[in-house]
Each structure stands twice: as C-alpha cells, then as structure tokens.
Amino acid sequence: MTDAAKRAGRDRFRRRAEFVIERALFLSAVGSVLITGGIIAVLVVETIAFFKEVSVLEFLTGTEWTPLFSEKRFGVLPLVAGTALVSAIAMTVALPAGLLSAIYLSEYAPDQVRRTLKPMLEILAGVPTVVYGYFALLFVTPLLQQFIPGLAGFNALAPGLVMGIMILPLVSSLSEDALHAVPTGLREAALALGSTRMQTTLRVVVPAAFSGISASFILGVSRAIGETMIVAVAAGQQPRLTANPLVPVETMTAYIVQVSLGDTPGGTLEYRTIFAVGMLLFAMTFALNLVSNWLRRRFREQYS
Amino acid sequence: MKRLQVRVSRLFGDLLLQSMAILVLALALMALTALLVDVVADGWGRLSWSFLTSFPSRRAADAGIYPALVGTVWVITLTAVLAVPIGIAAAIYLEEYGKSGRLSRLIEVNISNLAGVPSIIYGLLGLALFVRMLGLGRSVIAGAATLALLVLPVVILSTREALRAVPPSIREASLALGATKWQTIWFQVLPIAMPGVLTGLILALSRAIGETAPLITIGALTYVPFAPDSLWSPFTVLPIQIFNWLSRPQEAFAQNASAGIIVLLLVLLGMNAVAIVLRDRYQRRRG
C-alpha cells in the first residue's frame, strides 16, 4: 500500500470516528429530554388511573384530604393551602432580604466584603434540607414558643422562616446577577444628573433589572413549593385548610413523604394519590420555572 | 422644608439602605451560626468511634450510623458512575457541537427546566420507573439511578460553564494545526476545562449526598440493621437516618440526629474544600 492510500484510509477512519463520537454525544444530550418525557409520562399515567376512581372536580375543589383514613376524601385543597402558607412565609423572608442583600452586594459592598460574603451565602444554600428541618423543629420552634404561647410543636411558621433563609441565597445571587448586568452607563448618567447612590440604585438600576429580579423571585417561589424535608420534619402531617401559621399543616411534598414512609403497594389508590399530588406539584413548579426562564432570557437580550 | 427633606434623604438614604442590607446579611449569618452551634452543642457528646461503627438500635445510646454511612458511599459512588459520563458527554455536545439549531435550543431549555424540578418529583419517577417498572426493587442501584437523573442537569450546566471558559483561540489553534474536532476537544479543551469540570462535579455530588426526599419516595428503608453489600441490597443513607431519628419524640434520638448531622456536614465540608482548592488552582492557571 502506498503512503497516500494509507493516509486516505486513516482519514476515512478518522472521519467515521468523528461521526460516531458526535452521534454518541448527541444521544447523551437527547437523553435529558427523555428524563422530562419520563417524568411527564409516569405522572400522567398514574394520575389518569387515579382520576378513573376519583373525579377531577372532587380532587381540585374538595376541602378534605383523608385518603389514608377509612372514610376517604380526596380534596387536595388542604395540601395546597399548607404549601401556599409555608411558601408565603418563606417568601416574606427571602424576597426582601434577598433583594436587599443583592443591592448591597452589587452596588455598595467593597470588593473585599463581597468576596467574603458571597461564599458564606453559598454555604447557606449548600446545607442539606434535612438539617434545616432539624433547625426548624428543635431550635426555631422552641425559640418562637417563648414569644408566641399558642405555637404548636409542629407549625407552618418555623419551617416557613427557615425555608426563607434557605432560599435567600438563591434570590440574592440571581438578583445580583441581574443588577450586575445593568450597563454602567446608566448608573453614570444618573449620578451625573446629581442623583445619590441610593436614588440611582432604586430608581434606575433596580427598575432596569426588573425582569431579571422577578425571574429570581419566581424561581424562589418555585423552590419553596417543591421543598420537602423542612416541612416533612417540622410542619406536621395534618392536612387542613387554614391560613393560621401556628398550627400543624401538611404540604403536598410532606404528604408524598408520609405515604412513601409507609409500605404502600403499587397499583392501589393510596399509591396513586402521591402521583396525582406530584402531578399538581410538577405542573405548578414547571409553569413557574418556564416564566422565570423566559423573563431571564428577555432580560439578557435587553442588555447584550 | 422640601429642601431639608432632600438633604436629609441624601445624607441618610444611602446609610439606611446599607445598614438595612448589612443587618439582613448579619441575621442570615447569625442563623447559620446558630444552626451550627446548636447542632454541635447537641451532638458533639454523642460522636464517638462506636457511633460511626454501630448499627441503628431501639436504644438511642447504642445506635450508630454504620449502615447509613456505607449506604451513602455506595449510592453516591454509583450515582457518580452513572451521571458523570453522560453529563459530560451531553455538555460537550451542547457546548462544542450543537450550538445552533432548534433541537439544541429545545434541549437547553429542557435542561434548565429540569434543574428546577423539585427533587421529590425525581423520587416519583424513580419509584415508577426503576423500582416498579424495571423491577429493581428498593435497592442501591434504584436509589443511585434516581439520584443520577437528579444531578444530571446540574452536571451538564456546570460542565458547560467550564467548557465555555476555555478561550476559543485554543480551539482555533488546534484546528488550524490539522487536529479534528474531537482531537481538539479531547487533547486541548477538556484538559484545560478539567478543574472547572471537577469542581462542578463535586458540588453536584455533594448536593446528592444531602438529598433525602427522592430516596424516601423510592422507598429506601428507614431502619436497616445491615450494611448494603451489593447493588441489589436494600439500603439507607445518612440523611434518611437523620430524618428517622428526628421523627421520634425522645430527646436521646434527637441527640443522635445532631451527631449524624455533624458527620454529614463534615463530609460535605471535606468535599467542598476539595472543590475550592480546585477552583483556586483553576483561577490561578487562567491568570
């Protein structure tokens, strides 16, 4: 074989190898779409089976949730209310605190301070949620009970507050990114017109970063709705339709945990309730994530 | 009057905003400190060699975390084996090959959405898919596969970031010298991106170590009197053991939970320390 032929053969082999590698990489990337497909398929199949036995209307509008009792009721509203209550408490902590710290880190803090504070916030985000559950149950609740005598051992307030602390770093770092992306020219213009730093920040930079900041808020809400262990440990297991943060409640996620801890055989109605609740949870968080992504993309396009 | 107001707001506005922000940050860090101090105060006394090497027990004072610790090592190792190659491959495709095109865009949107799906939903997927449909049962492999799906989006996102940080000039130089695309990626891009990739991997896996909800959902046991010895063994992990102790009313078990949390946090701390060292090296090399 001549050199030229050898080289041609090698080239052909290489081209083929390149092709095979690219296909393999492509398949891995497509695999991620299959995960989403799998999640949706599993949830839909079990949810449809669930709705063959329970009417959709009862599920979505019923105010009693007792699938584990002998007298079974399948109204999901108490679980939704529990989730909403805890999430609302979490967001009253995480939104203002997150935005405020983002403003400080992006507009005021000297480099040195920012470089020490940011990793500390990252630590807050990296603590496992079951540890936060411990904190809510055995530290925050007893602490609050000294000031609020009516506070039950399991309640929505303590896990809500702790969840707020957990979500703060997420809101703060995404909002900071948004503020950071606002062109310096806008700040300089405002300052040149005689605004103080605060006026520049609150009236120019924050409004300019609005869609990015709201994206971080929405993502925070989505995280709060899906958070499981804090509420499973510290909020109790009593589904009830209430806005009272002092009594035990049950969230959608905590219900799934409660059923999973028992040995529930597949194919039963009880087993299917967790998929129906999961479907609702997935639909809510998915919608929020889509909106958040859309806002963030729009924000990015605005300034680049 | 108006002018005075303006002057006051000029003087104090910035100060007020800053001190409020610092107050908020201080409160958050105080909460973190309180958490750590509380855990250590409660659990330090329970930490001992026998706590690490004993099996759980009905008597709190005899109970230990050995099966949970071994279970965590099994599950996380397997999770890494399953998620890392696929995650890196997907990231390479998205970053180096499929930059345009509707399909890549769809995949991208899909991944960022997956990263926001609550972990317990992955547990439901694992329960229906691995435990029931594929008949893996409530085994180590089912748990690891579930966690692998959970961390995959995180691995892909962080690997892409690391690849993006490699300057295009390196790719161009390699291609100009006649290397093929894959040769360029394998011999040039990946080695440069490696510390960043590793950092991302460690962070993703340390997230998996702390995950509790999806493993409870697939039915990992809360009481395991033996350590797993194969892929098909039933298992428990450290966070589930902690959760189990937390859900008992006796104070002694809460103490066990604190001691378990200390061990869990130390493991995470170790992993994060490695990640930080890697990131440091990475940044220094990039100069």
Contacts between the chains, C-beta under 8 A, distances in Angstrom:
chain1	res1	chain2	res2	distance
A	14	B	180	5.8
A	17	B	182	7.1
A	18	B	180	5.4
A	18	B	181	6.3
A	18	B	182	5.4
A	21	B	182	5.0
A	22	B	93	7.6
A	22	B	97	5.9
A	22	B	181	7.9
A	22	B	182	7.8
A	24	B	89	6.7
A	25	B	89	4.9
A	25	B	90	7.2
A	25	B	92	5.5
A	25	B	93	3.7
A	25	B	97	6.4
A	26	B	93	5.4
A	26	B	97	7.2
A	26	B	98	7.1
A	28	B	86	4.9
A	28	B	87	7.8
A	28	B	89	3.7
A	28	B	90	4.1
A	28	B	93	6.4
A	29	B	89	7.6
A	29	B	90	4.1
A	29	B	93	4.3
A	29	B	94	5.6
A	29	B	98	6.9
A	29	B	104	7.6
A	29	B	107	5.3
A	30	B	103	8.0
A	30	B	107	6.8
A	31	B	86	6.2
A	31	B	90	6.7
A	31	B	152	8.0
A	32	B	90	6.0
A	32	B	107	6.2
A	32	B	110	5.9
A	32	B	111	5.3
A	32	B	114	6.4
A	32	B	152	6.5
A	32	B	153	6.7
A	32	B	156	6.7
A	33	B	106	7.1
A	33	B	107	6.0
A	33	B	110	5.2
A	35	B	114	6.1
A	35	B	125	7.7
A	35	B	149	5.4
A	35	B	152	6.9
A	36	B	110	5.5
A	36	B	113	7.1
A	36	B	114	6.1
A	38	B	125	5.7
A	38	B	129	6.1
A	39	B	117	6.9
A	39	B	121	6.2
A	39	B	122	7.6
A	39	B	124	7.8
A	39	B	125	5.0
A	42	B	124	6.5
A	42	B	125	5.4
A	42	B	128	4.2
A	42	B	129	6.3
A	43	B	121	7.7
A	43	B	124	6.8
A	45	B	128	7.8
A	46	B	128	6.7
A	96	B	24	7.8
A	97	B	24	4.5
A	97	B	27	7.7
A	97	B	28	6.9
A	100	B	17	7.9
A	100	B	20	6.0
A	100	B	21	4.7
A	100	B	24	5.1
A	101	B	21	5.6
A	101	B	24	5.5
A	101	B	25	5.2
A	101	B	28	7.5
A	103	B	17	7.1
A	103	B	21	6.3
A	104	B	17	7.7
A	104	B	18	6.4
A	104	B	21	3.3
A	104	B	22	6.8
A	104	B	25	7.0
A	108	B	14	7.8
A	108	B	17	7.6
A	108	B	18	5.3
A	108	B	21	7.1
A	117	B	25	6.3
A	120	B	29	5.9
A	120	B	32	7.4
A	121	B	25	7.9
A	121	B	28	7.2
A	123	B	32	6.6
A	124	B	28	6.4
A	124	B	32	5.6
A	126	B	203	7.9
A	126	B	206	6.9
A	126	B	207	7.7
A	126	B	210	7.9
A	126	B	268	6.8
A	126	B	272	6.9
A	127	B	32	7.8
A	127	B	35	7.3
A	127	B	210	7.6
A	127	B	265	7.6
A	128	B	209	7.5
A	128	B	210	2.8
A	128	B	211	7.6
A	128	B	212	7.2
A	128	B	239	5.8
A	128	B	264	6.4
A	128	B	268	7.3
A	129	B	210	7.0
A	129	B	212	6.9
A	129	B	213	7.7
A	130	B	210	7.2
A	130	B	212	4.7
A	130	B	239	4.6
A	130	B	242	5.4
A	130	B	243	5.3
A	130	B	246	7.5
A	130	B	261	8.0
A	131	B	35	7.2
A	131	B	39	7.4
A	131	B	210	7.6
A	131	B	242	7.7
A	131	B	261	5.3
A	131	B	264	7.1
A	131	B	265	7.1
A	132	B	35	7.8
A	133	B	243	7.4
A	133	B	246	6.6
A	134	B	39	7.2
A	134	B	242	7.2
A	134	B	246	5.8
A	134	B	257	6.0
A	134	B	258	7.3
A	134	B	261	6.1
A	135	B	34	7.9
A	135	B	35	4.8
A	135	B	38	7.0
A	135	B	39	7.9
A	137	B	246	6.5
A	138	B	38	7.4
A	138	B	42	7.6
A	138	B	246	7.9
A	138	B	254	6.0
A	139	B	34	6.5
A	139	B	35	7.0
A	139	B	38	4.9
A	162	B	31	8.0
A	165	B	28	6.0
A	165	B	31	5.1
A	165	B	32	8.0
A	168	B	28	5.8
A	196	B	9	7.8
A	196	B	10	5.1
A	196	B	13	6.0
A	196	B	14	6.0
A	197	B	14	5.2
A	198	B	13	4.0
A	198	B	14	4.8
A	198	B	16	8.0
A	198	B	17	5.2
A	199	B	13	7.4
A	201	B	17	7.3
A	202	B	17	7.8
A	219	B	116	6.6
A	222	B	116	5.9
A	223	B	116	7.6
A	225	B	118	7.3
A	226	B	117	7.5
A	226	B	118	2.5
A	226	B	119	7.3
A	226	B	120	6.8
A	226	B	121	7.4
A	227	B	118	7.4
A	228	B	118	7.0
A	228	B	119	6.9
A	228	B	120	4.8
A	228	B	212	7.5
A	228	B	213	3.8
A	229	B	212	5.0
A	229	B	213	5.8
A	229	B	239	7.7
A	229	B	243	6.9
A	232	B	213	7.4
A	232	B	243	7.4
A	233	B	243	6.7
A	233	B	246	5.4
A	233	B	247	7.2
A	253	B	118	6.9
A	253	B	120	5.3
A	253	B	213	7.0
A	256	B	120	5.6
A	256	B	123	7.6
A	256	B	124	7.3
A	256	B	213	7.9
A	256	B	217	6.2
A	257	B	120	7.4
A	257	B	213	6.4
A	257	B	216	5.5
A	257	B	217	7.2
A	260	B	123	7.4
A	260	B	127	7.7
A	260	B	216	5.1
A	260	B	217	4.7
A	260	B	218	7.8
A	260	B	219	6.4
A	261	B	216	6.5
A	261	B	222	6.7
A	263	B	219	7.7
A	266	B	132	5.2
A	274	B	124	6.7
A	274	B	217	7.7
A	275	B	124	6.1
A	275	B	128	7.4
A	278	B	120	7.3
A	278	B	121	5.8
A	278	B	124	4.6
A	281	B	118	6.3
A	281	B	120	7.5
A	281	B	121	6.6
A	282	B	117	6.9
A	282	B	118	7.6
A	282	B	121	5.2
A	285	B	116	6.5
A	285	B	117	6.5
A	285	B	118	5.7
A	285	B	121	7.9
A	286	B	113	6.7
A	286	B	117	7.2
A	288	B	116	7.9
A	289	B	112	7.8
A	289	B	113	5.2
A	289	B	116	3.9
A	289	B	117	7.7
A	290	B	113	6.7
A	292	B	116	7.6
A	293	B	109	6.8
A	293	B	112	5.8
A	293	B	113	6.9
